[in-house]
Amino acid sequence: MSTQMADRLAERTAMRRHRAWRRVLGWVLAVVVVVALGVAALWSPVLALEKAQVSVSGVNQYVDPAAVREIVEEPVGTPLPRLDTVALREQLLRLRGVKDVRIARSWPHGLAVEVTPRVPVAAVPDGDELALLDSSGARVATRPSAPQGLPQVDVPLDDALALQAALHVLAALPPGLAKQVQQVSADTQDAVETVLDDGTTVVWGGSSQLPLKVEAVRTLRKLADGARTIDVSSPELPVTR
């Protein structure tokens, strides 16, 4: 009996050792597979970026599409997991006319780049040319003449406060009123004026209370359509003449 028990104990011990080795071998194989997959994803061309799979959207006439393409196609051949989208975005934001950028990997070989371009709201004299500025005052482009429908702001580029006030007024106008503006001036940040396409002068004053001022102008344009000047610098007490 003692011999049989000893044999059984030895058999059980051997089985436990066998199961333990199988578990160890299973874990080793799992680790090897994970490492192999990681190497394949990070270093092999299995998930590499392909030029034909790079899409760019949102570019307008003020953003150089060739410059955008050059930047986003430079890492072609790089596996997507290793692609530095943060660095790509920073490079694109340095291009003139680019306001924002969204970059998304499109597995297994693509990249989707969505550009938000700056939109000029005014043309400001800059020597013999015109600087096209967006509502934040960023230069979008430089042109010899203002594009159709873009008002000219007669404020020096180096007068930051007055220029910013004028741009804020323009940015606050609804489309119907904005397209009527032909000229903008601002001797100071509290003396913004616009001239509409029918010759009406709107005195805005500063850039505070703009929603109320806009409503006052729209109302007075209907009630006093013969007025040549609309003064809403004090929107609670607007004046026409």
MIMILUM-596571 format. One record per atom (N, C-alpha, C, O): x, y, z. Coordinates in steps of 0.1 Angstrom, whole numbers, padded with zeros to 4 digits, always signed. Last residue first. Example, Ala and Ser with C-alpha at 12.3 -4.5 7.8 and 13.67 -1.06 7.14 Angstrom:
2
+0128-0022+0071 +0137-0011+0071 +0129+0000+0079 +0134+0011+0080 +0132-0057+0078 +0123-0045+0078 +0132-0033+0078 +0142-0033+0085 
***
This chain:
241
-0300+1113-0381 -0301+1127-0387 -0298+1126-0402 -0298+1136-0409 -0307+1096-0350 -0306+1096-0365 -0307+1111-0370 -0313+1119-0363 -0295+1079-0321 -0299+1092-0328 -0298+1090-0343 -0288+1084-0348 -0304+1060-0292 -0298+1061-0306 -0303+1074-0312 -0314+1079-0309 -0301+1052-0263 -0306+1065-0268 -0300+1068-0282 -0292+1077-0284 -0290+1028-0259 -0302+1031-0253 -0309+1043-0258 -0321+1045-0257 -0265+1030-0273 -0276+1022-0279 -0290+1024-0272 -0300+1022-0278 -0245+1053-0280 -0253+1050-0268 -0265+1043-0272 -0275+1050-0275 -0238+1049-0307 -0227+1049-0297 -0233+1047-0283 -0226+1042-0274 -0254+1050-0328 -0258+1040-0318 -0246+1039-0308 -0245+1029-0301 -0266+1070-0352 -0256+1070-0341 -0261+1061-0330 -0271+1064-0323 -0267+1073-0386 -0273+1065-0374 -0263+1064-0364 -0252+1058-0366 -0273+1095-0412 -0264+1091-0401 -0272+1084-0390 -0283+1089-0386 -0293+1098-0429 -0280+1097-0435 -0270+1093-0425 -0259+1088-0428 -0326+1085-0431 -0315+1090-0423 -0302+1088-0430 -0300+1077-0435 -0347+1073-0444 -0341+1085-0450 -0329+1091-0443 -0323+1100-0447 -0357+1053-0428 -0349+1049-0440 -0343+1061-0448 -0335+1059-0457 -0364+1047-0400 -0359+1060-0405 -0350+1058-0417 -0338+1061-0417 -0372+1021-0397 -0381+1032-0392 -0377+1046-0398 -0385+1054-0400 -0351+1005-0407 -0365+1003-0412 -0374+1015-0409 -0382+1020-0417 -0329+1014-0394 -0329+1013-0409 -0343+1012-0415 -0345+1016-0426 -0337+1010-0368 -0337+1024-0373 -0336+1024-0388 -0341+1033-0395 -0333+0982-0366 -0346+0988-0364 -0347+1002-0370 -0357+1005-0377 -0306+0979-0371 -0315+0973-0379 -0329+0979-0378 -0336+0980-0388 -0295+0995-0350 -0293+0999-0363 -0303+0992-0373 -0308+0999-0381 -0304+0980-0327 -0308+0994-0329 -0306+0998-0343 -0315+1005-0349 -0290+0956-0331 -0305+0956-0332 -0310+0970-0334 -0320+0972-0341 -0264+0965-0328 -0268+0960-0341 -0283+0960-0342 -0288+0963-0353 -0265+0973-0301 -0262+0983-0311 -0267+0978-0325 -0273+0985-0333 -0268+0948-0288 -0278+0959-0287 -0277+0969-0298 -0287+0974-0303 -0244+0936-0296 -0257+0930-0300 -0268+0940-0299 -0277+0941-0308 -0224+0954-0284 -0226+0953-0299 -0239+0946-0303 -0245+0951-0312 -0214+0964-0260 -0229+0963-0263 -0232+0961-0277 -0242+0967-0282 -0183+0978-0273 -0192+0973-0262 -0206+0973-0266 -0210+0981-0275 -0166+0991-0290 -0171+0977-0294 -0179+0971-0282 -0181+0958-0283 -0176+1026-0294 -0167+1015-0290 -0173+1001-0294 -0184+1001-0300 -0193+1040-0320 -0186+1043-0308 -0176+1032-0305 -0168+1028-0314 -0207+1038-0344 -0208+1027-0334 -0202+1030-0321 -0206+1025-0311 -0225+1053-0367 -0216+1057-0357 -0217+1046-0345 -0227+1046-0339 -0229+1048-0401 -0233+1043-0388 -0222+1046-0378 -0210+1041-0380 -0240+1066-0429 -0229+1064-0419 -0235+1059-0406 -0245+1064-0401 -0251+1057-0461 -0255+1059-0447 -0242+1056-0438 -0235+1046-0439 -0246+1050-0487 -0241+1062-0482 -0244+1065-0467 -0239+1075-0462 -0253+1025-0494 -0262+1035-0498 -0258+1049-0493 -0265+1059-0494 -0233+1008-0482 -0233+1010-0497 -0243+1020-0502 -0242+1025-0514 -0222+1026-0452 -0229+1015-0460 -0229+1018-0475 -0226+1029-0479 -0194+1031-0432 -0202+1037-0443 -0208+1025-0451 -0201+1017-0456 -0189+1032-0397 -0190+1024-0409 -0198+1032-0419 -0207+1039-0416 -0167+1039-0370 -0178+1043-0379 -0177+1034-0391 -0167+1030-0395 -0156+1041-0336 -0157+1033-0348 -0169+1038-0357 -0180+1039-0351 -0144+1053-0313 -0150+1061-0324 -0150+1053-0337 -0145+1058-0347 -0129+1041-0294 -0142+1044-0290 -0149+1053-0301 -0159+1060-0298 -0103+1038-0303 -0111+1026-0301 -0125+1029-0297 -0133+1019-0297 -0102+1065-0328 -0098+1059-0316 -0106+1046-0314 -0115+1043-0322 -0110+1067-0354 -0099+1076-0350 -0093+1071-0336 -0081+1072-0334 -0118+1045-0377 -0118+1046-0362 -0106+1054-0358 -0095+1050-0358 -0139+1032-0404 -0128+1041-0398 -0129+1041-0383 -0140+1038-0377 -0147+1014-0433 -0147+1015-0418 -0136+1024-0414 -0125+1024-0420 -0169+1008-0460 -0157+1014-0455 -0159+1015-0439 -0170+1017-0434 -0191+0993-0467 -0181+0995-0477 -0168+1001-0471 -0157+0998-0476 -0215+0970-0458 -0204+0979-0453 -0194+0980-0464 -0189+0970-0469 -0233+0951-0466 -0236+0965-0470 -0224+0974-0467 -0224+0985-0471 -0226+0927-0455 -0223+0929-0469 -0226+0943-0474 -0222+0946-0485 -0235+0931-0428 -0221+0931-0431 -0218+0933-0446 -0208+0940-0449 -0263+0928-0430 -0257+0941-0427 -0242+0942-0431 -0238+0952-0436 -0265+0900-0435 -0272+0910-0443 -0267+0924-0442 -0266+0932-0452 -0249+0888-0415 -0245+0888-0429 -0251+0898-0437 -0245+0905-0446 -0245+0910-0386 -0251+0898-0393 -0248+0899-0407 -0245+0910-0413 -0215+0920-0370 -0226+0923-0379 -0232+0910-0385 -0224+0901-0388 -0192+0914-0355 -0205+0912-0348 -0217+0915-0357 -0229+0912-0354 -0171+0919-0371 -0173+0905-0368 -0187+0903-0361 -0193+0892-0362 -0171+0947-0370 -0174+0940-0383 -0178+0925-0380 -0187+0920-0386 -0164+0952-0343 -0177+0957-0349 -0180+0949-0361 -0192+0944-0362 -0139+0941-0343 -0149+0935-0334 -0163+0939-0339 -0172+0931-0339 -0125+0958-0360 -0127+0944-0364 -0138+0937-0355 -0145+0929-0361 -0125+0981-0344 -0132+0981-0357 -0134+0967-0362 -0145+0964-0367 -0110+0973-0322 -0124+0977-0320 -0131+0977-0333 -0143+0972-0334 -0085+0968-0335 -0092+0957-0329 -0107+0961-0327 -0116+0952-0329 -0079+0995-0342 -0080+0984-0352 -0089+0973-0347 -0097+0967-0354 -0076+1007-0318 -0086+1012-0327 -0089+1001-0337 -0100+0999-0341 -0054+0991-0307 -0067+0993-0300 -0078+0997-0310 -0089+0991-0309 -0032+0993-0326 -0038+0981-0323 -0052+0982-0316 -0061+0974-0320 -0020+1009-0349 -0030+1014-0339 -0038+1002-0335 -0050+1000-0339 -0006+0998-0370 +0001+0999-0357 -0008+1005-0346 -0004+1006-0334 -0022+1000-0392 -0020+0987-0386 -0013+0987-0373 -0015+0978-0365 -0046+1027-0391 -0032+1022-0392 -0030+1009-0386 -0036+1006-0375 -0077+1025-0407 -0070+1025-0394 -0056+1020-0396 -0054+1010-0402 -0099+1021-0426 -0089+1032-0426 -0084+1034-0412 -0087+1045-0406 -0107+0991-0440 -0106+0998-0427 -0095+1008-0427 -0084+1005-0429 -0129+0982-0466 -0116+0987-0462 -0116+0994-0449 -0126+1002-0447 -0148+0951-0469 -0146+0965-0466 -0132+0969-0463 -0124+0961-0458 -0153+0929-0495 -0145+0931-0483 -0143+0946-0480 -0136+0952-0488 -0165+0928-0520 -0173+0926-0508 -0166+0928-0495 -0172+0927-0484 -0137+0915-0537 -0151+0920-0538 -0159+0917-0525 -0159+0906-0520 -0106+0922-0521 -0115+0913-0528 -0129+0919-0527 -0133+0927-0519 -0086+0952-0525 -0095+0944-0517 -0104+0935-0525 -0109+0939-0535 -0053+0948-0540 -0066+0955-0539 -0075+0946-0530 -0073+0934-0529 -0030+0934-0536 -0029+0948-0542 -0042+0955-0541 -0042+0968-0541 -0029+0917-0504 -0033+0918-0518 -0031+0932-0523 -0031+0941-0515 -0020+0892-0482 -0017+0906-0486 -0021+0906-0501 -0017+0898-0509 -0038+0874-0456 -0031+0875-0468 -0028+0890-0471 -0032+0898-0464 -0043+0874-0429 -0047+0862-0436 -0039+0862-0450 -0035+0852-0454 -0032+0884-0398 -0031+0887-0412 -0033+0874-0420 -0027+0864-0418 -0055+0888-0371 -0044+0880-0377 -0044+0883-0392 -0054+0884-0399 -0076+0900-0359 -0065+0909-0363 -0053+0901-0369 -0043+0907-0372 -0098+0885-0355 -0088+0886-0344 -0077+0895-0347 -0069+0898-0338 -0111+0885-0379 -0117+0892-0368 -0108+0893-0356 -0110+0902-0347 -0084+0889-0403 -0096+0882-0398 -0101+0890-0385 -0095+0900-0382 -0073+0910-0429 -0072+0906-0415 -0085+0899-0412 -0096+0902-0417 -0051+0917-0455 -0065+0912-0452 -0064+0905-0438 -0056+0896-0436 -0035+0947-0463 -0035+0935-0455 -0049+0930-0452 -0057+0938-0447 -0027+0960-0495 -0037+0958-0484 -0035+0945-0477 -0034+0935-0482 +0000+0982-0506 -0009+0970-0506 -0019+0970-0495 -0020+0980-0487 +0017+1002-0501 +0010+1002-0514 +0001+0990-0516 -0006+0989-0526 +0012+1001-0467 +0020+1007-0478 +0012+1008-0491 +0001+1014-0491 -0015+0988-0461 -0002+0985-0456 +0008+0989-0467 +0011+0981-0476 -0049+0992-0452 -0038+0997-0460 -0025+0993-0453 -0023+0995-0441 -0069+0963-0447 -0063+0975-0441 -0050+0979-0449 -0042+0971-0452 -0100+0948-0451 -0087+0951-0458 -0081+0964-0452 -0088+0974-0451 -0118+0923-0432 -0115+0937-0436 -0101+0937-0443 -0093+0929-0441 -0121+0897-0427 -0133+0905-0425 -0131+0919-0430 -0140+0927-0431 -0110+0865-0438 -0108+0879-0437 -0121+0887-0436 -0131+0884-0442 -0108+0836-0421 -0117+0843-0430 -0115+0858-0428 -0118+0863-0418 -0087+0808-0418 -0090+0821-0413 -0098+0828-0425 -0096+0826-0437 -0098+0774-0420 -0091+0786-0425 -0095+0798-0418 -0107+0799-0414 -0093+0744-0406 -0102+0755-0404 -0095+0768-0409 -0086+0773-0401 -0088+0713-0421 -0082+0726-0419 -0094+0736-0417 -0104+0736-0424 -0084+0680-0414 -0094+0690-0416 -0089+0704-0412 -0086+0706-0400 -0071+0651-0425 -0067+0664-0421 -0078+0674-0424 -0081+0676-0436 -0067+0617-0420 -0077+0627-0424 -0073+0641-0417 -0072+0642-0405 -0049+0591-0432 -0048+0602-0424 -0058+0613-0429 -0058+0616-0440 -0045+0555-0435 -0049+0568-0439 -0047+0579-0428 -0044+0576-0416 -0042+0527-0431 -0031+0534-0438 -0034+0549-0441 -0026+0555-0448 -0064+0514-0420 -0050+0511-0415 -0039+0519-0421 -0028+0518-0417 -0074+0543-0400 -0068+0529-0401 -0073+0522-0413 -0084+0523-0417 -0067+0573-0399 -0077+0566-0406 -0072+0552-0409 -0066+0550-0419 -0061+0597-0374 -0057+0586-0381 -0069+0578-0387 -0079+0577-0381 -0068+0632-0378 -0072+0619-0372 -0066+0608-0381 -0066+0608-0393 -0066+0665-0369 -0059+0654-0376 -0064+0641-0369 -0063+0640-0357 -0076+0698-0374 -0079+0686-0367 -0073+0674-0376 -0075+0674-0388 -0066+0732-0369 -0064+0719-0376 -0069+0708-0368 -0066+0707-0356 -0072+0767-0374 -0072+0755-0366 -0070+0743-0375 -0073+0744-0387 -0063+0787-0392 -0068+0791-0379 -0067+0779-0370 -0063+0780-0358 -0042+0797-0418 -0047+0785-0410 -0051+0789-0396 -0042+0794-0389 -0029+0819-0429 -0043+0816-0433 -0049+0804-0425 -0061+0802-0427 +0003+0806-0430 -0006+0817-0431 -0019+0813-0435 -0021+0806-0445 +0013+0779-0409 +0010+0784-0422 +0001+0796-0422 -0009+0796-0414 +0014+0770-0383 +0023+0780-0387 +0021+0786-0401 +0027+0796-0404 -0003+0749-0383 -0008+0761-0377 +0001+0773-0379 -0003+0784-0378 +0013+0728-0393 +0002+0734-0401 -0003+0747-0396 -0007+0756-0404 +0030+0723-0372 +0035+0728-0384 +0025+0735-0393 +0027+0745-0399 +0011+0714-0353 +0019+0726-0350 +0025+0732-0363 +0025+0744-0364 +0003+0690-0366 -0007+0701-0363 +0001+0714-0361 -0003+0724-0366 +0027+0675-0364 +0021+0678-0377 +0011+0690-0376 +0011+0700-0384 +0029+0672-0337 +0040+0680-0344 +0034+0684-0358 +0037+0695-0362 +0007+0656-0332 +0008+0669-0326 +0018+0678-0333 +0016+0689-0335 +0011+0633-0346 +0001+0642-0351 +0002+0655-0344 -0003+0665-0350 +0035+0613-0354 +0034+0624-0344 +0024+0635-0349 +0028+0644-0356 +0031+0579-0357 +0029+0592-0364 +0027+0602-0353 +0018+0601-0345 +0031+0553-0347 +0043+0562-0344 +0042+0576-0350 +0050+0584-0348 +0008+0542-0357 +0010+0543-0343 +0021+0552-0339 +0021+0558-0328 +0013+0543-0386 +0004+0552-0380 +0005+0553-0364 +0004+0564-0359 +0047+0541-0398 +0035+0534-0392 +0026+0544-0384 +0031+0552-0377 +0056+0561-0426 +0057+0559-0411 +0045+0552-0406 +0033+0555-0410 +0049+0565-0452 +0057+0554-0449 +0059+0551-0434 +0064+0540-0430 +0048+0600-0450 +0044+0588-0457 +0054+0577-0455 +0066+0579-0456 +0055+0625-0437 +0057+0612-0430 +0052+0600-0437 +0050+0589-0430 +0048+0644-0458 +0062+0641-0454 +0064+0628-0447 +0074+0622-0449 +0021+0650-0461 +0026+0638-0468 +0041+0635-0465 +0046+0625-0469 +0017+0673-0446 +0010+0661-0442 +0015+0648-0449 +0013+0637-0445 +0034+0692-0460 +0036+0688-0445 +0030+0675-0442 +0036+0667-0436 +0024+0692-0486 +0039+0689-0483 +0041+0685-0469 +0049+0676-0466 -0002+0700-0482 +0001+0687-0487 +0015+0683-0484 +0018+0671-0480 +0002+0727-0474 -0005+0717-0465 -0001+0703-0469 +0002+0695-0461 +0014+0737-0498 +0021+0737-0485 +0015+0728-0475 +0022+0721-0467 -0007+0734-0516 +0005+0726-0518 +0014+0726-0505 +0020+0716-0502 -0027+0751-0506 -0029+0736-0505 -0016+0728-0507 -0015+0718-0501 -0025+0779-0487 -0017+0772-0498 -0019+0757-0497 -0013+0751-0488 -0053+0797-0481 -0044+0787-0475 -0038+0780-0487 -0045+0775-0496 -0072+0813-0492 -0062+0820-0485 -0052+0810-0478 -0043+0814-0471 -0091+0798-0504 -0082+0805-0513 -0071+0812-0506 -0061+0817-0512 -0092+0769-0481 -0098+0780-0490 -0087+0787-0498 -0076+0783-0498 -0095+0736-0470 -0086+0747-0475 -0094+0756-0483 -0102+0752-0492 -0112+0715-0462 -0113+0728-0455 -0105+0739-0460 -0106+0751-0456 -0092+0685-0462 -0104+0693-0464 -0103+0706-0457 -0096+0708-0448 -0073+0658-0473 -0072+0672-0468 -0085+0679-0471 -0089+0679-0483 -0062+0625-0468 -0072+0634-0473 -0071+0647-0466 -0068+0648-0454 -0042+0599-0478 -0041+0611-0470 -0052+0621-0476 -0051+0624-0488 -0039+0576-0493 -0049+0576-0482 -0049+0588-0473 -0056+0589-0463 -0018+0579-0510 -0031+0579-0516 -0042+0580-0505 -0054+0582-0509 +0004+0576-0492 +0001+0589-0498 -0013+0590-0503 -0020+0600-0502 +0000+0558-0462 +0001+0558-0477 -0004+0571-0482 -0014+0577-0478 +0016+0548-0432 +0008+0558-0439 +0011+0558-0454 +0022+0557-0458 +0016+0513-0423 +0023+0525-0427 +0013+0535-0434 +0004+0530-0441 +0011+0489-0411 +0002+0500-0408 +0008+0513-0412 +0005+0524-0406 +0031+0473-0421 +0018+0468-0421 +0008+0479-0419 -0003+0479-0425 +0058+0479-0422 +0049+0487-0430 +0035+0482-0430 +0027+0487-0438 +0069+0479-0387 +0068+0473-0400 +0058+0481-0408 +0052+0490-0403 +0069+0492-0362 +0081+0493-0371 +0079+0487-0385 +0087+0490-0394 +0045+0491-0348 +0054+0502-0346 +0065+0504-0357 +0069+0515-0360 +0033+0467-0355 +0025+0479-0355 +0034+0491-0356 +0032+0501-0363 +0053+0448-0351 +0047+0449-0364 +0040+0462-0365 +0040+0469-0376 +0058+0451-0324 +0069+0454-0333 +0063+0456-0347 +0067+0465-0354 +0033+0443-0314 +0038+0456-0311 +0049+0461-0321 +0048+0472-0326 +0033+0416-0322 +0023+0425-0327 +0027+0440-0325 +0025+0448-0334 +0055+0407-0307 +0055+0406-0322 +0045+0416-0328 +0048+0422-0338 +0045+0411-0281 +0057+0418-0286 +0058+0418-0301 +0061+0429-0307 +0023+0393-0282 +0021+0407-0280 +0033+0416-0284 +0031+0426-0291 +0037+0369-0286 +0027+0373-0296 +0025+0388-0294 +0025+0396-0304 +0052+0367-0263 +0059+0367-0276 +0050+0373-0286 +0054+0381-0295 +0032+0365-0244 +0041+0377-0244 +0048+0378-0257 +0049+0390-0262 +0021+0341-0251 +0013+0353-0251 +0022+0365-0252 +0019+0374-0260 +0043+0324-0246 +0038+0325-0260 +0030+0338-0261 +0031+0345-0271 +0044+0327-0218 +0056+0331-0226 +0051+0333-0241 +0055+0343-0247 +0020+0316-0210 +0023+0330-0208 +0034+0335-0217 +0034+0346-0222 +0024+0289-0219 +0013+0297-0224 +0015+0312-0222 +0013+0320-0231 +0045+0282-0203 +0047+0282-0217 +0036+0291-0224 +0039+0298-0233 +0032+0283-0178 +0044+0291-0180 +0046+0293-0195 +0048+0304-0200 +0013+0263-0182 +0009+0277-0179 +0020+0286-0182 +0018+0297-0188 +0029+0241-0185 +0020+0245-0196 +0016+0259-0194 +0015+0267-0204 +0042+0239-0160 +0050+0242-0172 +0041+0247-0184 +0045+0256-0192 +0019+0233-0145 +0027+0245-0143 +0035+0249-0155 +0035+0261-0159 +0013+0208-0156 +0003+0219-0157 +0010+0232-0155 +0007+0242-0162 +0036+0194-0148 +0033+0195-0162 +0023+0207-0164 +0025+0214-0174 +0034+0195-0120 +0046+0202-0127 +0043+0204-0142 +0046+0214-0148 +0011+0180-0117 +0011+0194-0113 +0023+0202-0119 +0021+0213-0124 +0020+0156-0126 +0009+0162-0133 +0009+0177-0130 +0007+0186-0138 +0040+0150-0107 +0044+0151-0121 +0033+0159-0129 +0036+0167-0137 +0023+0147-0084 +0034+0158-0085 +0038+0160-0099 +0040+0172-0103 +0008+0125-0092 +0002+0138-0090 +0012+0150-0090 +0009+0160-0096 +0029+0106-0092 +0021+0109-0104 +0014+0123-0103 +0015+0130-0113 +0037+0106-0066 +0047+0110-0076 +0040+0114-0089 +0044+0123-0096 +0013+0097-0054 +0019+0110-0050 +0029+0115-0061 +0029+0127-0065 +0012+0071-0065 +0002+0081-0068 +0007+0095-0065 +0004+0105-0073 +0035+0060-0054 +0034+0061-0069 +0024+0072-0072 +0026+0080-0082 +0029+0060-0027 +0040+0068-0032 +0040+0070-0047 +0043+0081-0052 +0007+0043-0028 +0005+0057-0024 +0017+0066-0029 +0015+0077-0033 +0020+0019-0035 +0010+0025-0043 +0008+0040-0040 +0006+0048-0049 +0037+0016-0013 +0043+0018-0026 +0033+0024-0035 +0037+0033-0043 +0019+0012+0008 +0028+0024+0008 +0034+0026-0005 +0037+0038-0009 +0008-0012+0000 +0000+0000+0000 +0009+0012+0000 +0006+0022-0007 
***
